Amino acid sequence: MTAAVRRVGFLGYEGLEALDLVGPLEAFAKVQTDGQRRYEVVLVGLHLGEFRSESGLVFKAHVLLDEAKGLDTLIIPGGAGLRRPEVRAPVVRWLRAHGHTLRRVVSVCTGIYALADSGLLDGRRVTTHWQYAEDVAARFPKVRVEPDALFIKDGAFYTSAGITAGIDLALALIEEDHGPSAALSVARELVMYLKRPGGQAQYSEPLRFQEESGGRFGDLTSWMVVNLAGDLSVEVLAQRACLSPRHFARQFRAVFGQTPAAYVERLRLEEARRRLVDGDGGIEQVALSVGFQSADVFRRAFERRFGVAPSTYRRGFGTPAFLPVE
C-alpha cells in the first residue's frame, strides 16, 4: 500500500442501517488509478465478529475501534442501534479521545447522534435525516441543524441526510480528494448524479405531495410531474381528480395550505432548477420545457422563490462540493 492510499474506516455495530454503510463504502471502493484502489476501506467494530443491520444483513468487523490505526476518515453510519445509549457510549468516548486526530469525521443519517453527543459538533452547522432533525436539535442544542441539506461540511466534520445522501456525500469526499473526474467516474458506475440537483432538498416535491395527500390527490402527482409543460389549470386537474373545479380547489387548499396554481408553479420551478444543472439548453428552452409561458415569466418566478436569477444559479450550483460555512 502506497502513502497515497487513504484508509477509510466505517463504524460497524449491531442495528445499523445497511445502506448507510454499504452505499458510501462501495463508492470509495470503486476509486482506482491505473488499476490500484485509492482507498483502503475497513469495517471498524465495537466488538470483533459479526454484527447485524436493522434488516438482518450480517457483517463482520475487520478491526476493533480501539485498535484502529492510521485512519484518514471515519464514517459513522446511522441506525437504530446507535440511538441506544449503551451502544453509543463507547463510540462517544472514542470520538472525544481521538476524533481530533482524524482528517475527517463523517456521519451518515442518524450517525449524528454519536458525533453530536461527543461535543465535537458544538457550534457547527449539521444536517441529518429529516425525520430526526427536530429531535437532534432538541437533544443537542449547541449544534445548528439545517434539515433541508443533503450534506454539510463544517471544518473537519461532515454530516449527511438519510441513507442515499450518504452516497452523495461520499462522492463529494472523493471529489475533494481526487477531483471531479474521479467522482464522476464513480457516479457513472453507480448510475447516479454526481451532484444531486435541487438545492439539497432531501425529498422531492412529488414525493412529499404523495406522502401528504393520499387518495385521489396521490394519483394525480405522477401525472403532474410528467406533464409540467402541459395544461395544469384547475379545470384540468379537477377533471382528472373527478371533482368540480371549485370543490377541487377547496379540498386542495385545505390539504396543502396553498392553491393548485401555487403548487404547480412550485413543481415547475423545482424541475427547472434540476434542468438548469443537468442540461445545456438556454434559459428560455428550460422555461418552456416546464410549462412557463416565457423566459421573463420564468425568471421572475425563479428569483421570487430562490432569490437568484436562473443564469446565476446555473453558474454557481456545481462549484462548491459542500454547502458553505458562513
Secondary structure, DSSP 4 states (H G I P E B T S, - for coil): --TTSEEEEEEE-TTB-HHHHHHHHHHHHT-EETTEESEEEEEEESSSSEEEBTT--EEE-SEEGGG--S-SEEEE---TGGGSHHHHHHHHHHHHHHGGGSSEEEEEGGGHHHHHHTTTTTT-EE---GGGHHHHHHH-TTSEE-TT-SEEEETTEEEE-STTHHHHHHHHHHHHHH-HHHHHHHHHHHTS-SS-SSTT-SS-HHHHHHHHH-HHHHHHHHHHHHTTTS---HHHHHHHTTS-HHHHHHHHHHHHSS-HHHHHHHHHHHHHHHHHHH----HHHHHHHTT-S-HHHHHHHHHHHHSS-HHHHHHHHTS-SSBPP-
